[in-house]
Amino acid sequence: MFSHDRKDFGPDFVFGVAMAAHQIEGGQTDGRGASIWDSFAATPGNIKNAENGVVACDHYNRWAEDLDLIRDGGFDAYRFSFSWPRLIPEGTGAPNEAGFDFYDRLIDGMLERNIKPLATLYHWDLPSALQDKGGWMNRDTTRAFADYAAQITRRFGDRLATTATLNEPWCITILSHFLGIHAPGYRDIRAASRAMHHVLLAHGLGIEAMRAEGGKDLGIVVNMEKCEPLTQSPQDAAAAELGDAIFNQFFLDGALKGQYPKLVTDRIEQYLPANWQDDLKLISPPVDWIGLNYYTRSLYQSDPSVPVFPFTQSRGPLEKNDLGWETYPQALTEFLKRASDRYPGLPIYVTENGMSESDDGKRIDFFDKHFAAIRDAQKQGVDVRGYMAWTLIDNFEWAEGYSAKFGIVAMDPETRDRIPKGSYRAFQKMLG
């Protein structure tokens, strides 16, 4: 069980779980369009065990029992994502009313159970029709996103507690367009640089489109990773500083300050869209809150032979999860304090944090250590409003397929029945 109690965090602190549409929904027979993750998963070598999200957790049909699990676990909120191709199959143009009806049922089901709906507009499942036109490399996608954001707000906005434009722009861009590990699988610095700028432009245009429709409580969710030098050499220190600028500064500074770190633009400016500076005001309209996702740290070593970003990354000697990610909770305190100081006046949510692990006792300990990190940040005056555990159910974990187990609830691979773990019971006891 956890050593913390709900009341430790303050009377209005929100506890929830987070899941993403493509990882859980399935339900691809209601008129949902194709997404980049459908074709990426269908391509040999991209996904462990050649698995896919065609059925996933069958949340499309089993959403009511999943909401019951959230309610019965004592959680206040469900951070979910809309599937853009389910709602607008071609990315633009005709809506899919069956998709809108599904989210009507889901959101109303949350409200009936006193669960706050915390929405994310984009958790990586870009409509394939937009990818055919260049996806996030194409500026037109930013306008399509703004139209999508406006439609979401018109249909659902009065029932949503919060809305985030994007989940983890580092993953949307660097991981997916430079490292090639996630869809659409590019390994190209020009593609990545254009995507980095355009996703932030989409964020800014999306915020303005939602505001125009009366949207409230709007924010953005970024992932943070502690960047430390492998050795004490000046070269490794510089590598870690560059890594931090890419991972932990570029997207928040862009969205919240309307500026990019010079360490990064010095290396990618030739690949950015022409006149990118003219967009900096557009990408940074006021928001109402910040969401931070945090899991682990990386150690950076200078490597001049590597082009553009001359470093390599590795993990250190600390306890790791089954993906090899180190447990390093003190960095969560650091990131919360940094965000509070760097972007003053904005409340912060820990929008994802969790551990892929077959040993559920380790998962309970992981959560408990990160609760302590949040309390440390609160004691330093940081306005932390909530914590979303990743994730409720073991699901399609992107390139890892179903091998990664982040859930506090297991899923039978044949029947897809839900089986609560000890970590679910620990939350139930703490939140009850």
Solvent accessible surface area in square Angstrom, and as a share of the most:
residue,aa,sasa,rsa
1,M,123,0.55
2,F,20,0.08
3,S,95,0.61
4,H,35,0.15
5,D,56,0.29
6,R,65,0.24
7,K,156,0.66
8,D,53,0.28
9,F,10,0.04
10,G,26,0.25
11,P,140,0.88
12,D,124,0.64
13,F,12,0.05
14,V,17,0.09
15,F,0,0.00
16,G,1,0.01
17,V,0,0.00
18,A,0,0.00
19,M,4,0.02
20,A,0,0.00
21,A,3,0.02
22,H,8,0.04
23,Q,0,0.00
24,I,2,0.01
25,E,6,0.03
26,G,4,0.04
27,G,14,0.13
28,Q,51,0.23
29,T,135,0.78
30,D,24,0.13
31,G,45,0.43
32,R,27,0.10
33,G,12,0.12
34,A,58,0.45
35,S,0,0.00
36,I,9,0.04
37,W,1,0.00
38,D,35,0.18
39,S,66,0.43
40,F,15,0.06
41,A,10,0.08
42,A,83,0.65
43,T,66,0.38
44,P,126,0.79
45,G,84,0.80
46,N,44,0.23
47,I,10,0.05
48,K,96,0.41
49,N,108,0.55
50,A,81,0.63
51,E,47,0.21
52,N,63,0.32
53,G,3,0.03
54,V,77,0.44
55,V,66,0.38
56,A,0,0.00
57,C,0,0.00
58,D,30,0.16
59,H,1,0.01
60,Y,29,0.11
61,N,105,0.54
62,R,50,0.18
63,W,47,0.16
64,A,38,0.30
65,E,67,0.30
66,D,0,0.00
67,L,0,0.00
68,D,43,0.22
69,L,28,0.14
70,I,0,0.00
71,R,107,0.39
72,D,70,0.36
73,G,0,0.00
74,G,21,0.20
75,F,8,0.04
76,D,33,0.17
77,A,0,0.00
78,Y,1,0.01
79,R,8,0.03
80,F,3,0.01
81,S,3,0.02
82,F,0,0.00
83,S,2,0.01
84,W,0,0.00
85,P,0,0.00
86,R,1,0.00
87,L,0,0.00
88,I,2,0.01
89,P,28,0.17
90,E,108,0.49
91,G,1,0.01
92,T,60,0.35
93,G,56,0.54
94,A,80,0.62
95,P,67,0.42
96,N,19,0.10
97,E,95,0.42
98,A,40,0.31
99,G,0,0.00
100,F,8,0.03
101,D,62,0.32
102,F,0,0.00
103,Y,0,0.00
104,D,28,0.15
105,R,102,0.37
106,L,2,0.01
107,I,0,0.00
108,D,56,0.29
109,G,1,0.01
110,M,0,0.00
111,L,76,0.38
112,E,135,0.61
113,R,41,0.15
114,N,135,0.69
115,I,2,0.01
116,K,92,0.39
117,P,4,0.02
118,L,13,0.06
119,A,3,0.02
120,T,1,0.01
121,L,0,0.00
122,Y,2,0.01
123,H,6,0.02
124,W,20,0.07
125,D,1,0.01
126,L,0,0.00
127,P,0,0.00
128,S,24,0.16
129,A,21,0.16
130,L,8,0.04
131,Q,29,0.13
132,D,123,0.64
133,K,130,0.55
134,G,19,0.18
135,G,0,0.00
136,W,2,0.01
137,M,46,0.21
138,N,39,0.20
139,R,89,0.32
140,D,79,0.41
141,T,2,0.01
142,T,0,0.00
143,R,120,0.44
144,A,6,0.05
145,F,0,0.00
146,A,14,0.11
147,D,88,0.45
148,Y,1,0.00
149,A,0,0.00
150,A,13,0.10
151,Q,41,0.18
152,I,1,0.01
153,T,12,0.07
154,R,144,0.53
155,R,75,0.27
156,F,0,0.00
157,G,23,0.22
158,D,134,0.69
159,R,51,0.19
160,L,23,0.11
161,A,33,0.25
162,T,14,0.08
163,T,6,0.04
164,A,1,0.01
165,T,0,0.00
166,L,0,0.00
167,N,0,0.00
168,E,11,0.05
169,P,1,0.00
170,W,31,0.11
171,C,10,0.06
172,I,7,0.03
173,T,0,0.00
174,I,8,0.04
175,L,22,0.11
176,S,4,0.02
177,H,1,0.00
178,F,45,0.19
179,L,60,0.30
180,G,17,0.17
181,I,87,0.44
182,H,18,0.08
183,A,5,0.04
184,P,31,0.20
185,G,29,0.28
186,Y,81,0.31
187,R,187,0.68
188,D,64,0.33
189,I,26,0.13
190,R,123,0.45
191,A,5,0.04
192,A,0,0.00
193,S,0,0.00
194,R,49,0.18
195,A,0,0.00
196,M,0,0.00
197,H,0,0.00
198,H,4,0.02
199,V,0,0.00
200,L,0,0.00
201,L,1,0.01
202,A,0,0.00
203,H,0,0.00
204,G,0,0.00
205,L,42,0.21
206,G,0,0.00
207,I,1,0.00
208,E,90,0.40
209,A,19,0.15
210,M,1,0.01
211,R,81,0.30
212,A,90,0.70
213,E,67,0.30
214,G,50,0.48
215,G,10,0.09
216,K,159,0.67
217,D,69,0.36
218,L,2,0.01
219,G,0,0.00
220,I,0,0.00
221,V,0,0.00
222,V,6,0.03
223,N,14,0.07
224,M,7,0.03
225,E,18,0.08
226,K,30,0.13
227,C,14,0.08
228,E,36,0.16
229,P,44,0.28
230,L,71,0.35
231,T,60,0.35
232,Q,168,0.75
233,S,37,0.24
234,P,103,0.65
235,Q,111,0.49
236,D,7,0.04
237,A,49,0.38
238,A,57,0.44
239,A,7,0.06
240,A,6,0.05
241,E,102,0.46
242,L,7,0.04
243,G,2,0.01
244,D,19,0.10
245,A,1,0.01
246,I,8,0.04
247,F,16,0.07
248,N,4,0.02
249,Q,35,0.15
250,F,0,0.00
251,F,3,0.01
252,L,4,0.02
253,D,3,0.01
254,G,0,0.00
255,A,0,0.00
256,L,37,0.18
257,K,90,0.38
258,G,14,0.13
259,Q,89,0.40
260,Y,19,0.07
261,P,18,0.11
262,K,146,0.62
263,L,78,0.39
264,V,0,0.00
265,T,13,0.07
266,D,92,0.48
267,R,96,0.35
268,I,0,0.00
269,E,83,0.37
270,Q,141,0.62
271,Y,51,0.19
272,L,8,0.04
273,P,12,0.07
274,A,88,0.68
275,N,108,0.55
276,W,24,0.08
277,Q,85,0.38
278,D,110,0.57
279,D,8,0.04
280,L,34,0.17
281,K,181,0.77
282,L,83,0.41
283,I,0,0.00
284,S,28,0.18
285,P,9,0.06
286,P,112,0.70
287,V,13,0.08
288,D,48,0.25
289,W,12,0.04
290,I,0,0.00
291,G,0,0.00
292,L,0,0.00
293,N,0,0.00
294,Y,1,0.00
295,Y,28,0.11
296,T,4,0.02
297,R,22,0.08
298,S,3,0.02
299,L,17,0.08
300,Y,4,0.01
301,Q,81,0.36
302,S,33,0.21
303,D,39,0.20
304,P,122,0.77
305,S,95,0.61
306,V,47,0.27
307,P,101,0.63
308,V,33,0.19
309,F,10,0.04
310,P,31,0.19
311,F,27,0.11
312,T,58,0.34
313,Q,88,0.39
314,S,51,0.33
315,R,82,0.30
316,G,10,0.10
317,P,121,0.76
318,L,65,0.32
319,E,82,0.37
320,K,72,0.31
321,N,13,0.07
322,D,75,0.39
323,L,46,0.23
324,G,25,0.24
325,W,71,0.25
326,E,2,0.01
327,T,15,0.09
328,Y,28,0.11
329,P,24,0.15
330,Q,103,0.46
331,A,1,0.01
332,L,0,0.00
333,T,17,0.10
334,E,67,0.30
335,F,0,0.00
336,L,0,0.00
337,K,62,0.26
338,R,60,0.22
339,A,2,0.01
340,S,29,0.19
341,D,91,0.47
342,R,85,0.31
343,Y,13,0.05
344,P,103,0.65
345,G,81,0.78
346,L,36,0.18
347,P,17,0.11
348,I,1,0.00
349,Y,31,0.12
350,V,0,0.00
351,T,4,0.02
352,E,8,0.04
353,N,0,0.00
354,G,1,0.01
355,M,2,0.01
356,S,0,0.00
357,E,14,0.06
358,S,102,0.66
359,D,66,0.34
360,D,29,0.15
361,G,46,0.44
362,K,83,0.35
363,R,1,0.00
364,I,26,0.13
365,D,60,0.31
366,F,8,0.03
367,F,0,0.00
368,D,22,0.12
369,K,81,0.34
370,H,0,0.00
371,F,0,0.00
372,A,39,0.30
373,A,4,0.03
374,I,0,0.00
375,R,54,0.20
376,D,65,0.33
377,A,0,0.00
378,Q,36,0.16
379,K,145,0.62
380,Q,96,0.43
381,G,64,0.61
382,V,7,0.04
383,D,64,0.33
384,V,8,0.05
385,R,104,0.38
386,G,0,0.00
387,Y,0,0.00
388,M,0,0.00
389,A,0,0.00
390,W,8,0.03
391,T,1,0.00
392,L,0,0.00
393,I,1,0.00
394,D,10,0.05
395,N,4,0.02
396,F,0,0.00
397,E,24,0.11
398,W,7,0.03
399,A,18,0.14
400,E,50,0.23
401,G,0,0.00
402,Y,43,0.16
403,S,46,0.30
404,A,2,0.01
405,K,77,0.33
406,F,6,0.02
407,G,0,0.00
408,I,0,0.00
409,V,0,0.00
410,A,25,0.20
411,M,25,0.11
412,D,43,0.22
413,P,102,0.64
414,E,147,0.66
415,T,78,0.45
416,R,57,0.21
417,D,65,0.34
418,R,27,0.10
419,I,92,0.47
420,P,43,0.27
421,K,37,0.16
422,G,34,0.33
423,S,0,0.00
424,Y,3,0.01
425,R,114,0.41
426,A,1,0.00
427,F,0,0.00
428,Q,56,0.25
429,K,143,0.61
430,M,11,0.05
431,L,8,0.04
432,G,98,0.94
